[in-house]
Amino acid sequence: VERSLQRLETDRIDLVLVHSDGNDVAILRDSGVYETLAELKREGKLRAFGLSGKTVEGGLLALERGDCAMVTYNLAERGEQAVLDHAVTHGKGILIKKALASGHAVLAGEDPVRASFELVFGHPGVTAAIVGTINPQHLAANAATAAAVIRG
């Protein structure tokens, strides 16, 4: 963290996410990483921290002990919705990964990008979505669609 602060030329990092290999609960309970991040937050070096996890149990534990969780939520995968719901009732942040199903969002008769963003941003627990792109035009189209959905 100290090296990152120096490289970023700042005194505080906005967000640190711990990446999970699928063993969410073990990472949170046994590795000591969340305790270290909590101490860095108390010292003012971090604004927030969370887990980019793969399980409902890990997402819920991440929210209980940290500030946010990154979960998969899209037209095809809604298995972690309980984490989003928990975030709403506990004032925690949620980042969505794979909002467009890694580019494979399909919905007969509808624009799958718009439908995906309507689902994601329609949930009150969602803070932001991390969406990849393949070129600047694709990025511009996705940003315009997301903006239209958010503005209603």
C-alpha positions in Angstrom: 0.0 0.0 0.0 2.8 2.4 0.8 4.4 1.8 -2.6 1.0 2.4 -4.3 0.5 5.6 -2.3 3.8 6.9 -3.6 3.3 5.8 -7.2 -0.2 7.4 -7.2 1.2 10.5 -5.5 -1.6 10.5 -3.0 -2.1 10.1 0.7 -5.2 7.9 0.5 -6.4 5.1 -1.9 -10.1 5.3 -2.6 -10.8 1.6 -2.9 -8.9 -1.7 -2.5 -10.6 -4.9 -3.6 -9.3 -8.3 -2.6 -9.6 -10.7 -5.5 -10.9 -14.2 -4.7 -9.9 -17.4 -6.3 -13.3 -18.9 -5.2 -12.4 -19.5 -1.6 -14.1 -16.3 -0.4 -14.8 -17.2 3.2 -11.3 -18.7 3.8 -9.7 -15.6 2.3 -11.8 -13.3 4.6 -11.5 -15.4 7.8 -8.0 -16.9 7.6 -5.7 -14.7 5.6 -5.6 -11.6 7.8 -6.0 -9.4 4.7 -9.3 -7.8 5.9 -7.8 -7.1 9.3 -4.8 -5.4 7.6 -7.1 -3.4 5.3 -9.3 -2.3 8.2 -6.1 -1.1 10.0 -5.0 0.9 6.9 -8.5 2.4 6.7 -8.3 3.5 10.4 -4.9 5.0 9.6 -6.5 7.0 6.8 -4.6 5.3 4.0 -7.7 3.8 2.5 -11.2 5.2 2.0 -12.8 1.8 1.5 -12.1 -1.9 1.0 -14.0 -4.9 -0.2 -13.9 -8.3 -1.9 -14.4 -9.3 -5.5 -15.8 -12.6 -4.7 -17.6 -15.6 -6.2 -20.0 -16.8 -3.6 -23.0 -15.5 -1.7 -21.5 -16.4 1.6 -18.3 -14.5 0.7 -20.2 -11.5 -0.5 -22.3 -11.3 2.7 -19.2 -11.7 4.9 -17.3 -9.1 2.8 -20.1 -6.6 3.5 -20.3 -7.4 7.2 -16.6 -6.8 7.6 -15.8 -4.3 4.9 -17.3 -1.5 2.8 -18.3 -3.2 -0.5 -18.4 -6.3 -2.6 -18.0 -6.9 -6.3 -20.4 -9.6 -7.5 -21.7 -11.1 -10.8 -25.2 -10.0 -11.7 -26.6 -10.0 -15.2 -29.5 -11.3 -17.3 -28.2 -14.9 -17.1 -26.7 -14.9 -13.6 -28.5 -13.6 -10.6 -27.4 -16.0 -8.0 -25.7 -13.3 -5.9 -28.8 -11.1 -5.6 -28.9 -11.7 -1.8 -25.6 -9.8 -1.6 -27.2 -6.8 -3.4 -30.2 -6.9 -1.1 -28.0 -7.1 2.0 -26.1 -4.0 0.8 -29.3 -2.0 0.5 -30.3 -2.7 4.1 -26.8 -2.1 5.5 -25.7 0.9 3.5 -22.8 -0.9 1.7 -21.5 -0.5 -1.8 -21.9 -3.0 -4.6 -19.8 -3.1 -7.8 -21.2 -5.3 -10.6 -18.8 -7.5 -12.7 -19.9 -9.2 -15.8 -22.9 -6.9 -16.2 -23.0 -7.7 -19.9 -22.2 -11.4 -19.3 -18.7 -11.0 -20.6 -20.0 -9.8 -23.9 -22.5 -12.7 -24.3 -25.7 -11.0 -23.2 -28.5 -12.1 -25.4 -32.2 -11.3 -25.2 -34.6 -12.1 -28.0 -36.4 -9.1 -29.4 -34.6 -6.6 -27.1 -31.4 -4.7 -27.0 -29.4 -6.9 -24.6 -27.1 -4.1 -23.5 -30.0 -1.9 -22.6 -31.8 -4.8 -20.9 -28.7 -5.6 -19.0 -28.2 -2.1 -17.7 -31.9 -1.8 -16.8 -31.5 -4.9 -14.7 -28.3 -3.9 -13.1 -29.1 -0.2 -12.4 -32.7 -1.0 -11.5 -31.5 -2.7 -8.3 -31.1 -0.1 -5.5 -28.1 -1.9 -4.1 -25.9 -1.3 -7.1 -23.4 1.4 -6.8 -21.5 0.9 -10.1 -20.8 -1.6 -12.8 -17.4 -2.5 -14.3 -17.9 -3.0 -18.0 -15.2 -4.0 -20.5 -15.0 -2.9 -24.1 -13.4 -3.9 -27.3 -12.9 -0.4 -28.9 -13.7 3.3 -28.4 -17.0 3.1 -30.4 -18.2 0.2 -28.3 -17.3 2.1 -25.2 -19.2 5.2 -26.4 -22.3 3.1 -27.2 -22.3 1.4 -23.9 -21.8 4.6 -22.0 -24.6 6.3 -23.9 -26.9 3.4 -23.2 -26.0 3.3 -19.5 -26.6 7.0 -19.2 -30.0 6.8 -20.8 -31.0 4.0 -18.5 -29.7 5.8 -15.4 -31.4 9.0 -16.3 -34.7 7.1 -17.0 
